[in-house]
Amino acid sequence: MQYKIEQIGAEFSNKAITGLEGRFNKYSEKGYEFHSVFQVQKPGCLGIGSPSITYLAVYVKK
């Protein structure tokens, strides 16, 4: 099994959702299936800035 993980952000406009659909379709054409999304916290710049929340999409190729 092969995995692909992609940062997809935390805020979505209608245009961003359409872009995400396009990326999901692109990976599907390459044989990947959508697996899950999970939330992570990214540290701030040099570890001293404010942390931010983002989401990661996981795809799997069997």
Secondary structure, 3 states (H helix, E strand, C coil): CEEEEEEEECCCCHHHHHHHHHHHHHHHHCCCEEEEEEEEEECCHHHCCCCEEEEEEEEEEC
